[in-house]
Amino acid sequence: MITQKAPATAVDPAIARSLAHAVPRSFWLDQPDAPEPLPALAGSVTADLAVIGGGFTGLWTALLARERFPDLDVVLLEAKTVAWAASGRNGGFCSASLTHGIGNGLERFGDEMPLLEKLGEQNLREIGETIAARGIDCDFSPTGEVAFGTADWQVEGLDEEAVAARQLGHDVEVLDGPAARRELNSPLWKGGLKFTTGNALVEPGRLAWGLRRACLDAGVRIFEHTPVTSLTPESSGGPSGDRAMMLRTPYGGVRAGMVALAAGVPGGKLLRRIGAYVIPVWDYVLMTEPLSAEQLDSLGWRDRRGAADLGNQFHYFRLTRDNRVLWGGYDAVYYNGGRVRSEHETRPETFVVLAAQFFDTFPQLAGVSFSHAWGGVIDTCSRFCAFFGTAHGGRVAYVAGYTGLGVGATRFGAQVLLDKLHNLDTERVRLTLARSKPVPFPPEPLRSGVIQATRSSIARADRNEGKRDAWLRLLDRLGLGFDS
Ligand SMILES: Cc1cc2nc3c(=O)[nH]c(=O)nc-3n(C[C@H](O)[C@H](O)[C@H](O)COP(=O)(O)OP(=O)(O)OC[C@H]3O[C@@H](n4cnc5c(N)ncnc54)[C@H](O)[C@@H]3O)c2cc1C
């Protein structure tokens, strides 16, 4: 049940009823067979590689480290429980894109896009292969995806986008209004873009739990409820003269030759430079009760393709295996000062807006209730895709900034971390994506002012036929942005 302060204006009684029984937890983690937490680290241990963070980046890093370097002794430390943060709260769109979409990639990495797309497709294929080989029951479904336009300005450029996507090898079809409504029945659709490749849907909680199991089977030592409180080089060298990294935890610590920092935004507390590039943006999600056969039929969602709309403030939506609809996005919220507090995990005013938009989009579902309503932090950077770096003489490698498209890209991020820690010259680490950084955000309080101004401009553009005001045009020219 939602317990926060009420929205400022009176709530439509039908919307209020639809939300009245929604529990404020991620549906993906709110499962009766969730694994028992593993014990916290008690005492001091040594490892060749310590991974900080048990989201997708950390889990893939630990698992791939054992697969690629079988002699490596690997420890994974998670502050709460595996997939507790973004990895257990997302929409479950597992995209091949490493660049937050083709448009963003072409703008920023131009000539490298064919290689980035090839590596992304390979990454997605290998995710599917690992899931199959390890028997991870996470409903991995390579559905492709479809984007729907609800206004003329959103569908005008779709032919051009399709040409660019085809040049990069995608199977894509431009839909007119009737074709879009045959794909998924909403009176709002004016057209769309359908990709039959490049995206799979997964149950993210079960994928993370399966990777956790795979890590344990591969010999990774995982400690949950074990926040790393400091990360410093050893004061004097070990027997061979090497100075390892020391990780402090509440009841012990780890001495490790290499560290993969895979903690998302909080990674900035352990390595300050990360904090300049990444901000916590809250994104909110609703999940319906399972639809009846009749309600499902009224949607005509035969190919069960993952979907989004094409506004700057966009929604993403999909079916689950038990025929619920997940509906999230739109309201990317930055709390001034970059605050991340547990009370932000629910936001009634956003849930009310999301629910109203859901019923506007699918009026045939009037009367359906939401079972879950939750929020999570997106690690947002100004170029919308991951950045990498090393610290402490190359003994620490870090990644952050996936900006809302990390379910698939985190596995690629893990490969780059391992390449960097082992000082390997791979085509991955030679990419501009892996070598360059986004433009940093200004420090607070300027940061909050800039972000809130950008949010308002984006909302205004959506209301104003997509027209970008002077502020957004300036950011475009500088290659900067704000997104979820
Ligand atoms: C609501 C929402 C919807 C999204 N939808 C999608 C989607 O559909 N598709 C998509 O591709 N992406 C989506 N994303 C983004 C995606 O979830 C992330 O990009 C991805 O999960 C990032 O994984 P990660 O492992 O890097 O970070 P996280 O999942 O944030 O994991 C980091 C972990 O590090 C731990 N940690 C932090 N500090 C410490 C410390 N000091 N010591 C030990 N552990 C620490 C945290 O507890 C956390 O478990 C969404 C995100 C949200 C919030």
The ligand as a Tripos MOL2 file, in Angstrom:
@<TRIPOS>MOLECULE
LIG
   53    58     1     0     0
SMALL
NO_CHARGES

@<TRIPOS>ATOM
      1 C1         12.7880    1.6020  -12.9830 C.3       1 LIG1
      2 C2         13.9010    1.1920  -13.9000 C.ar      1 LIG1
      3 C3         13.6060    0.6630  -15.1510 C.ar      1 LIG1
      4 C4         14.6300    0.2600  -16.0020 C.ar      1 LIG1
      5 N1         14.3140   -0.3900  -17.1630 N.ar      1 LIG1
      6 C5         15.3100   -0.8980  -17.9330 C.ar      1 LIG1
      7 C6         15.0120   -1.7190  -19.0450 C.ar      1 LIG1
      8 O1         13.8740   -2.0870  -19.2990 O.2       1 LIG1
      9 N2         16.0510   -2.1320  -19.8300 N.ar      1 LIG1
     10 C7         17.3470   -1.8030  -19.5460 C.ar      1 LIG1
     11 O2         18.2420   -2.1990  -20.2900 O.2       1 LIG1
     12 N3         17.6620   -1.0930  -18.4360 N.ar      1 LIG1
     13 C8         16.6820   -0.6610  -17.6180 C.ar      1 LIG1
     14 N4         16.9930    0.0060  -16.4730 N.ar      1 LIG1
     15 C9         18.4210    0.2030  -16.1480 C.3       1 LIG1
     16 C10        19.0720   -1.0870  -15.6570 C.3       1 LIG1
     17 O3         18.2890   -1.6420  -14.6460 O.3       1 LIG1
     18 C11        20.4800   -0.7660  -15.1520 C.3       1 LIG1
     19 O4         21.2120   -0.1320  -16.1890 O.3       1 LIG1
     20 C12        21.2560   -1.9810  -14.7030 C.3       1 LIG1
     21 O5         20.4960   -2.7940  -13.8720 O.3       1 LIG1
     22 C13        22.5210   -1.5060  -13.9830 C.3       1 LIG1
     23 O6         23.1050   -2.6130  -13.3420 O.3       1 LIG1
     24 P1         24.3330   -2.3790  -12.3830 P.3       1 LIG1
     25 O7         24.7620   -3.6990  -11.8810 O.co2     1 LIG1
     26 O8         25.3650   -1.5610  -13.0620 O.co2     1 LIG1
     27 O9         23.7850   -1.4660  -11.1890 O.3       1 LIG1
     28 P2         22.7810   -1.8230  -10.0080 P.3       1 LIG1
     29 O10        21.7250   -2.7460  -10.4060 O.co2     1 LIG1
     30 O11        22.3790   -0.4920   -9.4380 O.co2     1 LIG1
     31 O12        23.6930   -2.5860   -8.9660 O.3       1 LIG1
     32 C14        24.6850   -1.9440   -8.1880 C.3       1 LIG1
     33 C15        24.7590   -2.7280   -6.8820 C.3       1 LIG1
     34 O13        25.8680   -2.2450   -6.1250 O.3       1 LIG1
     35 C16        25.5100   -2.2850   -4.7650 C.3       1 LIG1
     36 N5         26.3750   -1.3450   -4.0510 N.ar      1 LIG1
     37 C17        26.3710    0.0040   -4.0960 C.ar      1 LIG1
     38 N6         27.3280    0.5050   -3.2870 N.ar      1 LIG1
     39 C18        27.9470   -0.5590   -2.7230 C.ar      1 LIG1
     40 C19        29.0180   -0.6730   -1.7820 C.ar      1 LIG1
     41 N7         29.6480    0.4010   -1.2770 N.pl3     1 LIG1
     42 N8         29.3870   -1.9180   -1.3980 N.ar      1 LIG1
     43 C20        28.7770   -3.0240   -1.9120 C.ar      1 LIG1
     44 N9         27.7450   -2.9590   -2.8070 N.ar      1 LIG1
     45 C21        27.3510   -1.7410   -3.2070 C.ar      1 LIG1
     46 C22        24.0460   -1.8710   -4.7470 C.3       1 LIG1
     47 O14        23.3860   -2.3000   -3.5650 O.3       1 LIG1
     48 C23        23.5220   -2.5620   -6.0080 C.3       1 LIG1
     49 O15        22.9580   -3.8110   -5.7380 O.3       1 LIG1
     50 C24        15.9910    0.4270  -15.6080 C.ar      1 LIG1
     51 C25        16.2940    0.9610  -14.3520 C.ar      1 LIG1
     52 C26        15.2590    1.3360  -13.5000 C.ar      1 LIG1
     53 C27        15.6020    1.8880  -12.1350 C.3       1 LIG1
@<TRIPOS>BOND
     1     1     2 1
     2     2     3 ar
     3     2    52 ar
     4     3     4 ar
     5     4     5 ar
     6     4    50 ar
     7     5     6 ar
     8     6     7 ar
     9     6    13 1
    10     7     8 2
    11     7     9 ar
    12     9    10 ar
    13    10    11 2
    14    10    12 ar
    15    12    13 ar
    16    13    14 ar
    17    14    15 1
    18    14    50 ar
    19    15    16 1
    20    16    17 1
    21    16    18 1
    22    18    19 1
    23    18    20 1
    24    20    21 1
    25    20    22 1
    26    22    23 1
    27    23    24 1
    28    24    25 2
    29    24    26 1
    30    24    27 1
    31    27    28 1
    32    28    29 2
    33    28    30 1
    34    28    31 1
    35    31    32 1
    36    32    33 1
    37    33    34 1
    38    33    48 1
    39    34    35 1
    40    35    36 1
    41    35    46 1
    42    36    37 ar
    43    36    45 ar
    44    37    38 ar
    45    38    39 ar
    46    39    40 ar
    47    39    45 ar
    48    40    41 1
    49    40    42 ar
    50    42    43 ar
    51    43    44 ar
    52    44    45 ar
    53    46    47 1
    54    46    48 1
    55    48    49 1
    56    50    51 ar
    57    51    52 ar
    58    52    53 1
@<TRIPOS>SUBSTRUCTURE
     1 LIG1         1 GROUP 0 **** ****
